[in-house]
Amino acid sequence: MLWVEPTLPHPEDTLRDLRSLVRSALEAGLAGRALEAEQAQVLIDCDAPAEIAALIAVAGHVRTLLKGTVVTYSPKVFLPVTNLCRDRCGYCTFRSDPDDVQAWTMLPEEIRAASRKGRGLDCVEALMCLGDKPELAFRSYRHTLSVLGHEDTIGYVRQACEIALDENLLPHTNAGLMTRDELALLKPVNVSMGLMLENISPRLRGKGEAHYYAPDKDPQRRMAMMRDAGELQIPFTTGILLGIGETRAEVVTSLAAIHDLHQRYGHIQEIIIQNFRAKPTTRMATKPEPQNVEIAKTIAVARLMTRDMNLQAPPNLSPYDHRLFLRAGINDWGGMSPLTPDYVNPEAPWPHVAVLKGTCSSEGFTLQPRLPLYAEYVERTGFVDPALRPTIQARAADRGVSLC
Ligand code: SF4
């Protein structure tokens, strides 16, 4: 079903005439209660236009009540340290083997040059995004690392973060699955880190599924890493990937697992609701992409499950649905760059900030830059290495970001 923009009435007016299960779930949301998993399931299963409109109206109302009308983005430089990866996810065009013509590993001077250029364009975040554990799969890459003076990728990523810090950017690393020791090694040079859960279902690692050839996409290992990050007090970004073969029930279970982790450790700074894009050269080239209404419903359900957590949708992956996603309850667009493409989705350009600002404004929101860690973590004891605070405060002052 394709979404046709409705004229949204007041959220309470939308509840009349709905099925009682739907109405009671939405009333719970309006009354300030986080949804139970069963209620979330009822809502995500809604397919009638009136029910979907009510769900979106209520979720948008709750977002504005709890998060206000500021919507944020992070001005960033995307630094794909290496695109070598030992995994082979069914939808990925980022990864390479060492003998592919498009394989790369950035040199320290390239990391410095891009960081400096990005800083010159007012970027704040240095996103270190790379393939998973390539040194376990490729001897030639192990040789590259040794020439660079490192035994493993994470050691080199630490050096890359130091270079970015030296250029006055704030690093945020997503290097795939990491051990607790690796997280601890990177914490002093990162203001936050990330790992997409994607989905908690082990079924997606089965034969023929998206993660069959991706041992690092084992959901229990990813949950374990996120628990480690919580114990180490690392502000953390995660999220779900919609459209990779999961069921709606598995989406709800994944969101509940992320929410539970945050309840326990308080470290999940944002949840990304990302949509799968079918790309011609991949195993999943002919799989259907999730429709905008499914993404919007998921955002709305996530909002009602997680209440005041930060919810993000990547604006370049759904360029025609920004208004819909704002209405459904997001409060962040994630990283956007004036310098570098989205190397994971190079076919999808970032929107122009001025255009996105206009869209936000026409929906009653103010678009503002943020840091790669949310302001609430800056002063929380243990979450940020004190040595990083001066750079954090300087970048906040540059971009007019309030740390209160
Ligand atoms: S999505 Fe990530 S882990 Fe999967 S193949 Fe691509 S780079 Fe590797």
Residues whose N, C-alpha, C, O or C-beta is under 5 A from the ligand:
A	BS01	SF4	C85 D87 R88 C89 C92 F94 R95 L130 G131 D132
